[in-house]
Amino acid sequence: MKTLKILKANQIKALDAFTIPKEGISSADLMERASTAFVNWFVQKYFLSSKLTINIFCGLGNNGGDGLAIARLLLQKGFFVNIFVVQYAEKTSTDFAINLQRLQDFKKVSFIKSEVDFKAFQQISSNDIIIDAMLGAGINRAIDGLLKALIIQLNRLKVEKISVDIASGLFMDEPNTKEDIIFKPNFTITFQLPKLAFMLPQNYEYVGDWEVLDIGLNQEMISELPSYYFYTQDIQPIARPKFSHKGTFGHTLLLAGSKGMMGAAILSAKACLRSGVGKLTCHVPNIAFEIMQIAVPEAMTWTSDDDFDFISINFTENDLSIYQSIGIGPGISTNPDVFKMLESVILSAQDKKLVIDADALNLLATEEGKKLLNKLPRNTILTPHPKEFQKLLGKIWKDDYEKLGLLQNFAQKYQVFVVLKGYQSAIATPEGDIYFNATGNAGMATGGSGDVLTGIIVALLAQGYSAKEAAILGVFKHGEAGDLAAETRGQMAMIASDIIENLKW
């Protein structure tokens, strides 16, 4: 598994300070390294657009120093660059001063000392680019004065905007207020490690699309610095043994479906089979026996003797003994008799690997259901979307930072894994760690997508993956399949079946 740690602002500062003497370089050299990485990215993205005008807005600290170095390097490559320094204070950082001196032979710098000077950039056209290097990481108070007025003006311009490291005004690891003025980039190019702010929906308009550039900060210290947060860049399944058979890859029981909701059961079953499970048994209402047999012939179908529109059987430990993993929830309905079925599964599956989703989560969110949370088998995987998680909690969070804290506390309290679904899904572990996912797109915001994820994860559990591995790998591959589907269908045309058809292991 390839992951990047997500560190706090003070840790990044310490990492920079450690790398400089460790590698025998100056802080200005490290700044040059970061600026070169940015320029290499920029040239690769805009290599056919050398005639465009680049407008770089620099602050007086090290982020401004990055901007000045980027300006010099772009000028050397033949780009047309305008450089604006926002003089909101008297002092500058040492590395800013060094890079300002280095730039003197290349280009005259325009200083913005008051709002009167805003006219200097009024001629920016829609084909130009703005690069934000005003504040960077580490700020902990809202911007005001000249910078605030300037960012308001820049945000109004309909041009492509790029932030260096992090958007000016955006706090790195704590919430901004709704009143704060923050630069709104189309892209954020950050250095070495992602920022926690990038992971949260409330910050999207202040981040845009983002990318991490490696600038060679000391890996030894990165590995030693503590963090609860990780970004999963890549994870792949274990190779399957050549001398294997269907029994090698486990037997899953999927409890899914009710009248009018058999699509959820079918999607989950197909995803489970496409994710490598050896055998799959689907328990569905008796009225849906033929539907499941015809739609998913590779699965065995188990029904009860009643004619209810939902699954009502009370399971015993003996009923569940042959299964390595159990998935419950897609389309089962929230009938009170279904709650009794869910309760029987939870109490009878204490030694089983369990995935709970959809209507099963809604049942757990009831007054009676919450009494079952303490009885969940250890390392059970819950897969709520945000509204379902709020129901489980019985409260609404004030912002996404509080949401992460509630997510961590919930997973630790009940010793479960929680997959909080969405773009960059957050996977919380019983230890309190959170893994953010790198794959997926907005086309996956369609009915049935979550049912597909349930099928994927429960299949991986049956094959012997740990709950942590199954949750992280399942979410990653689910998103990857969605990205492949979007390439052929486009995001608007995607349906959940497209995700299944694009699963590649």
Buried (B, 14 or more C-beta within 10 A) or exposed (E): BEBBBBBBBEBBEBBBEBBBEEEEBEBBEBBBBBBBBBBEBBBEEBEEEEEBBBBBBBBBBBBBBBBBBBBBBBBEEEBBBBBBBBBBEEEBBEBBBBBBEBBEEBBEBBEBEEEEBBEBBEEBEEEBBBBBBBBBBBBEEBBEEBBBBBBEEBBEBEBBBBBBBBBBBBBBBEBBEEEBBBBBBBBBBBBBBBBBBBBBEBBEEBBBEBEBBEBBBBEEBBEEBEBBBBBBBEBEBEEEEEEEEEEEBBBBBBBBBBEEBBBBBBBBBBBBBBBBBBBBBBBBBBBBBEBBBEBBEEBBBBBBEBEBBBBBBBBEEEBBEEBBBBBBBBBBBBBEBBBBBBBBBBBBBEEBBBBBBBBBBBBBBBEEBBEBBEEBBEBBBBBBBBEBBBBBBEEEBEBBBEBBEBBBEBBBEBBBBBBBBBBBBBBBBBEEBBBBBBBBBEBBBBEBBBBBBBBBBBBBBBBBBBBBBBBBBBBBBBBBBBBBBBEEBEBEEBBBBBBBBBBEE
